[in-house]
Amino acid sequence: MNILLTGASRGIGKAAFDALTVAGHRVAGHSTKGGSGLLGADLSDPAAPRVLWEAAVEALGGKVDVLVNNAGIYEAVSDDAAQEEWLAAWERTMRINLTASSDLSRLAIGHFRKNGGGRIVNVASRAGYRGDSPQHWHYAASKAAMIGVTKTIARGYAGENILAFAVCPGFTVTEMTEEYLASRGGEKILSEIPLGRVASAAEIGKIIRWLATDAPPSATGSVIDANGASYVR
């Protein structure tokens, strides 16, 4: 399969890239700055999703079978921040985490309609169901909305063989979280996870690979939780 994967340079995205390429799929990976074989696009720019999509279609020989929306940010803003700072944080998070992935999904659906169907996999978060810290209202809101977008696509386009899935990781070991886990914050996180450990990026990558390539069509609209039973719904 030909796959566009956003946020492929590190963490969950890199693990998904590795899992998909090892399985023999052709992956156009993306990062903000590009380089090292990745397509560059700053998803905080409203024009970037279309530019990225067109570059991926070209890189993949004119046909994309799967879109994986993994790129996202997790940036704190205090609830007592200045109004300008608060709004800027919300607008940046929503632009990158939600609007850009929705723009890419819309472009993918138009492309899939011409090519007999396709799949969209959205990387959401446990926070989309459970909520997050008081510094991350915007992050939780963006991920809850991504789940809603996934279900809407699944319901709206299944008859055209356009399938949509999401995965909701809990706390996951990546380059960005190792330092925090090593601090006293890590002990608190582990105490809330019945499995006794956080997920690895490789585990989430395997789930993404399965949803992108092997999940049965009847599972469209499904959201897979991967949080060690720290939140069960």
C-alpha positions as CSV (number, residue, x, y, z in Angstrom):
1,M,0.0,0.0,0.0
2,N,1.0,3.6,-0.5
3,I,0.7,5.6,2.8
4,L,1.1,9.2,3.8
5,L,2.1,9.4,7.5
6,T,2.3,12.7,9.2
7,G,4.7,13.4,12.1
8,A,7.0,10.5,11.1
9,S,10.3,11.8,12.5
10,R,10.1,10.6,16.1
11,G,8.1,8.8,18.7
12,I,4.9,7.1,17.7
13,G,5.2,8.4,14.1
14,K,8.7,7.0,13.7
15,A,7.5,3.6,15.2
16,A,4.6,3.5,12.8
17,F,6.9,4.4,9.9
18,D,9.2,1.5,10.8
19,A,6.3,-0.9,11.3
20,L,4.7,-0.1,7.9
21,T,8.0,-0.1,5.9
22,V,9.1,-3.4,7.5
23,A,5.8,-4.9,6.4
24,G,6.6,-3.9,2.8
25,H,4.4,-0.8,2.4
26,R,5.6,2.4,0.6
27,V,5.4,5.3,3.1
28,A,5.7,9.0,2.4
29,G,6.6,10.3,5.8
30,H,6.3,13.9,6.9
31,S,7.9,16.2,9.5
32,T,7.7,19.9,10.0
33,K,11.1,20.7,8.5
34,G,11.5,17.6,6.2
35,G,14.9,16.1,5.4
36,S,16.2,12.6,5.9
37,G,13.7,11.4,3.2
38,L,10.7,13.0,4.8
39,L,8.4,15.6,3.2
40,G,8.5,18.9,5.0
41,A,5.4,20.9,5.9
42,D,4.6,23.2,8.8
43,L,1.0,22.2,9.7
44,S,0.5,25.5,11.6
45,D,0.3,27.1,8.2
46,P,-3.3,26.8,6.8
47,A,-1.8,26.2,3.3
48,A,0.4,23.4,4.3
49,P,-2.0,20.4,4.2
50,R,-2.7,20.8,0.5
51,V,1.0,21.3,-0.3
52,L,1.8,18.2,1.7
53,W,-0.9,16.1,0.1
54,E,0.1,17.0,-3.4
55,A,3.8,16.3,-2.6
56,A,2.8,12.9,-1.2
57,V,0.7,12.0,-4.2
58,E,3.6,12.8,-6.4
59,A,6.1,10.9,-4.2
60,L,3.9,7.9,-4.2
61,G,3.5,7.7,-7.9
62,G,0.0,9.3,-8.2
63,K,-1.9,7.1,-5.7
64,V,-2.4,7.2,-2.0
65,D,-4.2,4.3,-0.3
66,V,-3.9,5.3,3.4
67,L,-3.6,8.6,5.3
68,V,-2.3,8.4,8.9
69,N,-2.8,11.6,10.8
70,N,-0.3,11.4,13.6
71,A,1.3,14.8,13.7
72,G,0.3,16.8,16.8
73,I,1.5,19.0,19.6
74,Y,1.1,18.9,23.4
75,E,1.8,22.4,24.7
76,A,0.6,23.7,28.0
77,V,-1.1,27.0,28.7
78,S,-2.2,28.1,32.2
79,D,-5.9,28.8,32.8
80,D,-4.9,32.1,34.2
81,A,-2.7,33.1,31.2
82,A,-3.2,36.4,29.5
83,Q,-6.1,36.4,27.1
84,E,-3.8,36.7,24.0
85,E,-1.6,33.9,25.2
86,W,-4.6,31.7,26.0
87,L,-6.2,32.2,22.6
88,A,-2.9,31.7,20.7
89,A,-2.4,28.4,22.4
90,W,-5.9,27.2,21.5
91,E,-5.6,28.3,17.9
92,R,-2.2,26.7,17.4
93,T,-3.2,23.4,19.0
94,M,-6.5,23.2,17.1
95,R,-4.8,24.2,13.9
96,I,-2.1,21.5,14.1
97,N,-4.0,18.7,15.9
98,L,-7.4,19.0,14.4
99,T,-7.8,21.3,11.4
100,A,-4.7,20.2,9.5
101,S,-5.7,16.5,9.9
102,S,-9.2,17.3,8.8
103,D,-8.0,19.2,5.8
104,L,-5.8,16.2,4.9
105,S,-8.7,13.8,5.4
106,R,-10.9,15.9,3.1
107,L,-8.3,15.8,0.4
108,A,-7.8,12.1,0.9
109,I,-11.5,11.4,0.6
110,G,-11.6,13.2,-2.7
111,H,-8.7,11.2,-3.9
112,F,-10.1,7.9,-2.6
113,R,-13.3,8.4,-4.4
114,K,-11.5,8.4,-7.7
115,N,-9.5,5.3,-6.8
116,G,-11.9,2.8,-5.3
117,G,-11.6,3.7,-1.7
118,G,-8.9,4.1,1.0
119,R,-8.3,4.3,4.7
120,I,-7.8,7.1,7.3
121,V,-6.1,6.4,10.6
122,N,-6.2,9.2,13.2
123,V,-3.9,9.2,16.3
124,A,-6.1,10.7,19.0
125,S,-5.5,10.3,22.7
126,R,-6.9,8.9,26.0
127,A,-7.4,12.6,26.8
128,G,-10.1,12.8,24.2
129,Y,-12.3,10.6,26.4
130,R,-10.8,11.1,29.9
131,G,-9.7,14.7,29.7
132,D,-6.3,16.1,30.6
133,S,-4.6,18.4,33.0
134,P,-5.8,22.0,33.7
135,Q,-3.0,23.2,31.5
136,H,-4.2,21.1,28.5
137,W,-7.9,21.9,27.9
138,H,-7.1,22.6,24.3
139,Y,-5.2,19.4,23.8
140,A,-8.0,17.2,25.2
141,A,-10.6,19.2,23.1
142,S,-8.6,18.7,19.9
143,K,-8.3,14.9,20.5
144,A,-12.0,14.5,21.4
145,A,-12.8,16.4,18.2
146,M,-10.5,14.1,16.2
147,I,-12.5,11.1,17.5
148,G,-15.7,12.8,16.4
149,V,-14.2,13.4,12.9
150,T,-13.1,9.8,12.7
151,K,-16.6,8.5,13.4
152,T,-18.2,11.0,11.1
153,I,-16.0,9.9,8.2
154,A,-16.7,6.3,9.0
155,R,-20.5,6.8,8.9
156,G,-20.5,9.1,5.9
157,Y,-18.2,7.3,3.5
158,A,-18.2,3.6,4.3
159,G,-20.5,3.0,1.3
160,E,-17.7,4.3,-0.9
161,N,-15.1,1.9,0.6
162,I,-13.6,4.8,2.6
163,L,-12.8,3.6,6.0
164,A,-11.8,5.5,9.2
165,F,-10.2,4.3,12.4
166,A,-8.6,5.9,15.4
167,V,-6.2,4.9,18.2
168,C,-6.1,6.5,21.6
169,P,-2.8,6.0,23.4
170,G,-2.4,6.9,27.0
171,F,1.0,8.0,28.2
172,T,3.6,6.6,25.8
173,V,7.4,6.4,26.0
174,T,8.9,8.6,23.4
175,E,12.0,10.9,23.1
176,M,9.8,13.7,24.6
177,T,8.6,11.8,27.6
178,E,11.6,9.8,28.8
179,E,13.0,12.7,31.0
180,Y,9.6,13.3,32.6
181,L,9.1,9.6,33.3
182,A,12.5,9.5,35.0
183,S,11.4,12.3,37.4
184,R,8.9,12.0,40.2
185,G,6.1,12.6,37.7
186,G,6.8,9.1,36.3
187,E,6.0,7.5,39.6
188,K,2.6,9.1,39.7
189,I,1.8,8.1,36.1
190,L,2.7,4.5,36.7
191,S,0.5,4.4,39.9
192,E,-2.5,5.1,37.7
193,I,-1.8,2.3,35.1
194,P,-3.0,-1.2,36.1
195,L,-0.6,-2.8,33.6
196,G,2.3,-1.3,35.6
197,R,4.0,0.4,32.7
198,V,3.4,2.9,30.0
199,A,3.0,1.9,26.4
200,S,6.0,1.8,24.1
201,A,6.0,3.7,20.8
202,A,6.5,0.4,19.1
203,E,3.2,-0.9,20.5
204,I,1.3,2.0,19.2
205,G,3.1,1.7,15.9
206,K,1.9,-1.9,15.5
207,I,-1.7,-0.8,16.2
208,I,-1.4,1.9,13.5
209,R,0.0,-0.6,11.0
210,W,-2.9,-3.0,11.7
211,L,-5.5,-0.3,11.3
212,A,-3.9,1.1,8.2
213,T,-3.6,-2.2,6.4
214,D,-5.3,-5.2,8.0
215,A,-8.3,-4.2,10.1
216,P,-11.5,-5.6,8.6
217,P,-13.8,-3.1,6.8
218,S,-16.6,-3.9,9.3
219,A,-14.5,-2.3,12.0
220,T,-14.6,1.1,10.4
221,G,-15.4,3.8,13.0
222,S,-13.6,1.8,15.7
223,V,-11.4,3.5,18.2
224,I,-8.7,1.4,19.9
225,D,-7.6,2.3,23.4
226,A,-4.0,1.6,24.3
227,N,-3.5,2.9,27.8
228,G,-2.7,-0.1,30.0
229,A,-6.3,0.0,31.4
230,S,-5.7,3.4,33.0
231,Y,-9.0,4.5,31.4
232,V,-11.6,1.9,30.6
233,R,-14.8,2.8,28.8
